[in-house]
Amino acid sequence: MTFHETSLRDVLLIRPAIFTDERGHFFESFNAEVWRKQGLTNHFVQDNQSFSKKGVIRGLHFQSAPYEQGKLVRVIKGRVLDLALDLRPQSPTFGQYELFELDGESGNMVFIPEGFAHGFAALEDSIFHYKCTGQYNKAAEGGLRWDDPYLAIPWNVTNPIVSEKDQLLPLFQDLFKESLHQ
Ligand SMILES: Cc1cn([C@H]2C[C@H](O)[C@@H](COP(=O)(O)OP(=O)(O)O[C@H]3O[C@H](C)C(=O)[C@H](O)[C@H]3O)O2)c(=O)[nH]c1=O
């Protein structure tokens, strides 16, 4: 697997080495020794999996300190538009996001460290899997609106299916007004 920097500080695009033969294909989706050799010391403590029908948008979610979660995200089957948004006021890419098209065929993954909001849109019916560096903590859950006009995220989804909970999330400028006016 190879690790690639992105437009966001500390967010990595990871491309697995895929071994294909007459039966199909195989790839390692995570290897602690490979990560250690890359200088990455993240420790994953929880794996999550969700299925989303085409048109579903989940997010933008994060857990507040001290329960932040880094996430190693990938698509097992299907295709999604995945988003990482930098919420670290001291980061040079604070307030910036990047979109990654992830699919089951390429096995491409994105590592999103603690301090980011995460969300995705299912471009097809999709099974989504992610490893987390922190445990789920409902009381620490936070989020931002998927359709925030300030962010103007080009989700490329008509008639999105969004949970009631996500429809009620705050806007970026309401949550980070102090950091934006520094
Ligand atoms: C996240 C989570 C949820 N749950 C329970 C709580 C609810 O009863 C049910 C569905 O939860 P929710 O609607 O928050 O699921 P998503 O909308 O997919 O949330 C996730 O979506 C975005 C894309 C993320 O990056 C986060 O990891 C996570 O917030 O699963 C658990 O039991 N453990 C968990 O770790």
PDBQT file of the ligand as one rigid body, heavy atoms in Angstrom, charges set to zero:
ROOT
HETATM    1  C1  LIG A 201     -21.377   6.144  15.188  1.00  0.00    +0.000 C 
HETATM    2  C2  LIG A 201     -22.000   5.087  16.036  1.00  0.00    +0.000 A 
HETATM    3  C3  LIG A 201     -23.370   4.935  16.104  1.00  0.00    +0.000 A 
HETATM    4  N1  LIG A 201     -23.900   3.946  16.887  1.00  0.00    +0.000 N 
HETATM    5  C4  LIG A 201     -25.362   3.791  16.921  1.00  0.00    +0.000 C 
HETATM    6  C5  LIG A 201     -26.121   5.038  17.308  1.00  0.00    +0.000 C 
HETATM    7  C6  LIG A 201     -27.392   4.954  16.493  1.00  0.00    +0.000 C 
HETATM    8  O1  LIG A 201     -28.363   4.212  17.219  1.00  0.00    +0.000 OA
HETATM    9  C7  LIG A 201     -26.998   4.156  15.262  1.00  0.00    +0.000 C 
HETATM   10  C8  LIG A 201     -26.802   5.013  14.034  1.00  0.00    +0.000 C 
HETATM   11  O2  LIG A 201     -25.934   6.062  14.404  1.00  0.00    +0.000 OA
HETATM   12  P1  LIG A 201     -25.781   7.332  13.463  1.00  0.00    +0.000 P 
HETATM   13  O3  LIG A 201     -27.113   7.725  12.897  1.00  0.00    +0.000 OA
HETATM   14  O4  LIG A 201     -25.009   8.375  14.241  1.00  0.00    +0.000 OA
HETATM   15  O5  LIG A 201     -24.872   6.734  12.286  1.00  0.00    +0.000 OA
HETATM   16  P2  LIG A 201     -24.153   7.615  11.160  1.00  0.00    +0.000 P 
HETATM   17  O6  LIG A 201     -25.031   8.744  10.710  1.00  0.00    +0.000 OA
HETATM   18  O7  LIG A 201     -23.645   6.661  10.157  1.00  0.00    +0.000 OA
HETATM   19  O8  LIG A 201     -22.937   8.261  11.950  1.00  0.00    +0.000 OA
HETATM   20  C9  LIG A 201     -21.597   8.126  11.483  1.00  0.00    +0.000 C 
HETATM   21  O9  LIG A 201     -21.537   8.837  10.296  1.00  0.00    +0.000 OA
HETATM   22  C10 LIG A 201     -20.394   9.604   9.989  1.00  0.00    +0.000 C 
HETATM   23  C11 LIG A 201     -20.112   9.465   8.522  1.00  0.00    +0.000 C 
HETATM   24  C12 LIG A 201     -19.192   9.374  10.812  1.00  0.00    +0.000 C 
HETATM   25  O10 LIG A 201     -18.068   9.630  10.402  1.00  0.00    +0.000 OA
HETATM   26  C13 LIG A 201     -19.369   8.961  12.203  1.00  0.00    +0.000 C 
HETATM   27  O11 LIG A 201     -18.490   7.876  12.469  1.00  0.00    +0.000 OA
HETATM   28  C14 LIG A 201     -20.721   8.580  12.614  1.00  0.00    +0.000 C 
HETATM   29  O12 LIG A 201     -21.288   9.735  13.214  1.00  0.00    +0.000 OA
HETATM   30  O13 LIG A 201     -25.760   3.513  15.587  1.00  0.00    +0.000 OA
HETATM   31  C15 LIG A 201     -23.117   3.094  17.632  1.00  0.00    +0.000 A 
HETATM   32  O14 LIG A 201     -23.633   2.217  18.351  1.00  0.00    +0.000 OA
HETATM   33  N2  LIG A 201     -21.751   3.243  17.604  1.00  0.00    +0.000 N 
HETATM   34  C16 LIG A 201     -21.167   4.210  16.819  1.00  0.00    +0.000 A 
HETATM   35  O15 LIG A 201     -19.912   4.300  16.799  1.00  0.00    +0.000 OA
ENDROOT
TORSDOF 0
